[in-house]
Amino acid sequence: MTHAPVWHPSPNFGDRRGGVLPDLVVIHYTAMHSAEAALQRLCDPAAEVSAHYLIGRDGTCWQMVAEPARAWHAGAGAWGDVTDVNSRSIGIELDNRGDGPFAAAMIDALEGLLGGILDRWAIAPDRVIGHACMAPGRKMDPGPRFDWRRLARAGLAVWPTGGTDPTPGRARDPAALLAAFTADALRFGYPSAAPDVLLRVVRDRFRPWAHGAHGALDAQDVAIMADLARRFPVDRPDPTA
């Protein structure tokens, strides 16, 4: 059972630039020792940071910024052609230090919250991303302990279904693998980044049980990225336009 968020307003917000509406959700972890400490910081005008929501380990959810407003949670980064991510997104902070599992009650609350957000703003599941996705190398959250597969099963994110290596006959050629992987990562939405940084971010999300941050790019990495890019190209035209 999920409960309505507790309203705890932050002064750290503004108008969405250009009158845009949110069409992304960015998930973060707080990297702090408690939800209360994170709440204090996200509502401190001197800190100049905020998010729309914060979810504690026991499932308590606080709302700090109204969804139509622009919270200050994303910073520099991009997703596809979106470079002002704050203006185009809703930010959710999870009470997690980044070195342990995410509490079950927290993820239950996140699923309830996310379902409402996606419905209210007609946001597609492939537009639910992590902070690391839009700022690889600068941020790591929500990290490899976050269960993206569970969100995908609930229709609240996406997950690869497998796929065929797009470089048949060249699987032993590292240059061919890297070119295919990088092109498809950009097509899916990731911004440009050093190959090792991009590989770590992709594996943290889609192969956390395999290599983690280690090991050379392989055909499975390439197949995963090809599948996601084919099914969810980030800047595909709106079919209703």
C-alpha positions in Angstrom: 0.0 0.0 0.0 1.3 3.4 -0.9 0.5 6.7 0.8 0.3 10.2 -0.5 3.6 12.1 -0.3 4.2 14.4 2.7 4.5 18.0 1.5 7.8 19.5 2.6 8.5 22.5 0.3 11.9 23.4 -0.8 12.8 27.0 -1.9 15.1 25.6 -4.6 13.1 25.6 -7.8 12.1 27.7 -10.7 10.0 27.7 -13.9 10.7 25.2 -16.6 12.5 27.1 -19.4 10.6 27.7 -22.6 7.4 26.4 -21.2 8.3 22.8 -21.7 6.6 19.9 -19.8 8.4 17.0 -18.1 9.0 14.0 -20.3 11.8 12.4 -18.3 12.2 10.9 -14.8 15.6 10.9 -13.3 16.3 8.5 -10.4 19.1 9.4 -7.9 20.4 8.1 -4.6 21.1 10.6 -1.9 24.6 9.3 -0.8 23.8 10.6 2.7 23.5 8.8 6.1 19.7 9.4 6.5 16.6 10.6 4.7 16.2 13.4 7.2 19.7 14.7 6.4 19.0 14.6 2.7 15.7 16.3 3.2 17.4 19.1 5.1 20.0 19.6 2.4 17.4 19.5 -0.4 15.4 22.2 1.3 18.4 24.4 2.3 18.5 27.5 0.1 22.3 27.7 0.5 22.7 24.3 -1.0 20.9 25.2 -4.3 19.8 21.6 -4.9 16.4 20.0 -4.8 14.3 17.2 -6.2 10.6 16.8 -6.7 10.5 13.7 -4.4 12.5 11.9 -1.7 11.7 8.4 -0.6 13.0 7.0 2.7 14.0 3.5 3.5 10.7 2.8 5.2 8.7 4.0 2.2 7.9 7.5 3.5 7.8 9.9 0.5 8.3 13.6 0.8 7.4 16.0 -2.0 9.6 19.1 -2.1 8.8 20.7 -5.5 5.5 20.7 -7.4 5.7 18.6 -10.5 5.0 21.5 -13.0 8.1 23.4 -11.5 11.7 22.9 -12.3 13.7 21.3 -9.5 17.5 21.5 -9.4 18.6 17.9 -9.3 20.2 16.9 -12.6 23.0 19.4 -13.3 25.1 19.1 -16.4 24.3 16.3 -18.7 22.1 15.2 -21.5 19.7 12.5 -22.7 19.3 12.4 -26.5 18.7 16.0 -27.7 17.8 17.2 -24.2 20.5 19.2 -22.6 18.5 21.1 -20.0 17.5 18.0 -18.1 16.1 19.9 -15.2 13.5 21.6 -17.4 12.4 18.4 -18.9 12.4 16.0 -15.9 11.0 15.0 -12.6 13.7 14.1 -10.1 13.3 11.4 -7.4 15.9 10.9 -4.7 16.2 7.5 -2.9 17.6 7.3 0.6 20.6 5.1 -0.1 24.3 5.8 0.5 25.3 4.0 -2.7 27.0 1.1 -1.1 24.1 -1.2 -0.1 20.8 -2.6 -1.3 17.7 -0.6 -1.7 15.0 -1.3 0.9 12.0 -3.2 -0.2 9.5 -0.6 1.3 11.3 2.1 -0.6 11.1 0.3 -4.0 7.4 -0.4 -3.3 6.8 3.3 -2.7 8.8 4.2 -5.8 6.7 1.9 -8.0 3.5 3.6 -6.8 5.0 7.1 -7.2 6.4 6.4 -10.7 3.1 4.9 -12.0 1.3 8.1 -11.1 4.0 10.3 -12.6 4.1 8.4 -15.9 0.3 8.5 -16.2 0.0 12.2 -15.3 2.6 13.4 -17.8 2.3 10.6 -20.5 5.9 9.7 -20.0 7.1 6.5 -21.7 9.0 3.9 -19.6 12.1 4.4 -21.7 12.2 7.9 -20.5 12.9 6.8 -16.9 16.6 7.0 -16.5 19.3 7.1 -13.8 21.5 10.1 -12.9 24.5 8.2 -14.3 22.7 7.7 -17.6 22.5 11.4 -18.4 25.9 12.3 -16.7 28.2 9.3 -17.2 31.6 9.8 -15.5 30.2 12.6 -13.3 27.6 10.6 -11.5 27.1 6.9 -10.6 23.7 6.8 -9.1 21.5 4.9 -8.7 24.3 2.4 -9.2 24.5 -1.4 -9.8 22.5 -2.3 -6.7 19.3 -0.6 -8.1 16.8 -3.1 -9.5 16.0 -1.8 -13.0 14.7 -5.1 -14.1 12.0 -5.0 -11.4 10.9 -1.6 -12.7 10.8 -2.9 -16.2 8.6 -5.8 -15.2 6.2 -3.3 -13.7 6.1 -1.3 -17.0 8.0 1.6 -15.4 11.3 1.3 -17.2 12.9 -0.8 -20.0 15.0 -3.8 -20.1 16.8 -5.6 -23.0 15.2 -8.7 -24.4 18.4 -10.0 -25.9 19.3 -9.6 -29.5 21.7 -10.6 -32.3 25.2 -9.3 -32.4 25.1 -6.6 -35.1 28.7 -7.4 -36.1 28.5 -11.1 -37.2 31.8 -12.4 -38.4 33.6 -9.6 -36.8 33.1 -10.5 -33.2 36.8 -10.7 -32.6 37.4 -7.3 -33.9 37.4 -4.8 -31.0 37.1 -1.8 -33.2 33.9 -3.2 -34.8 32.4 -4.0 -31.4 33.2 -0.6 -30.0 31.8 1.3 -33.1 28.6 -0.6 -32.9 28.2 -0.2 -29.2 28.9 3.5 -29.2 26.6 4.3 -32.1 23.7 2.4 -30.5 24.4 3.9 -27.0 24.0 7.4 -28.6 20.9 6.2 -30.4 19.3 5.0 -27.2 20.0 8.3 -25.5 23.4 8.2 -23.7 25.6 11.3 -24.2 29.1 11.0 -25.6 31.6 9.7 -23.0 34.9 7.9 -22.9 34.4 4.2 -23.9 35.3 2.8 -20.5 33.0 5.2 -18.7 30.1 4.5 -21.1 30.6 0.7 -20.7 30.6 1.0 -16.9 27.3 3.0 -16.9 25.6 0.6 -19.3 26.8 -2.5 -17.3 25.8 -1.0 -14.0 22.3 -0.7 -15.3 21.8 -3.7 -17.6 24.5 -6.2 -16.6 25.3 -5.6 -12.9 25.8 -9.3 -12.1 28.2 -9.9 -15.0 31.3 -7.7 -15.3 30.4 -4.7 -13.3 33.1 -2.1 -14.2 35.6 -4.7 -15.3 36.4 -6.6 -18.4 36.6 -5.7 -22.0 33.6 -4.8 -24.2 32.1 -8.1 -25.5 29.4 -9.2 -27.9 26.8 -9.4 -25.2 27.3 -5.7 -24.4 26.9 -4.9 -28.1 23.8 -7.0 -28.5 22.1 -5.4 -25.4 22.8 -1.9 -26.7 21.6 -2.8 -30.3 18.3 -4.2 -28.9 17.6 -1.1 -26.8 18.5 1.3 -29.6 16.3 -0.6 -32.1 13.3 -0.7 -29.8 13.7 2.7 -28.0 15.6 5.2 -30.2 15.6 8.3 -28.0 14.7 11.0 -30.5 12.2 9.1 -32.6 9.5 11.3 -34.3 6.2 11.6 -32.5 3.8 9.4 -34.5 0.9 11.6 -33.5 2.5 14.8 -34.8 
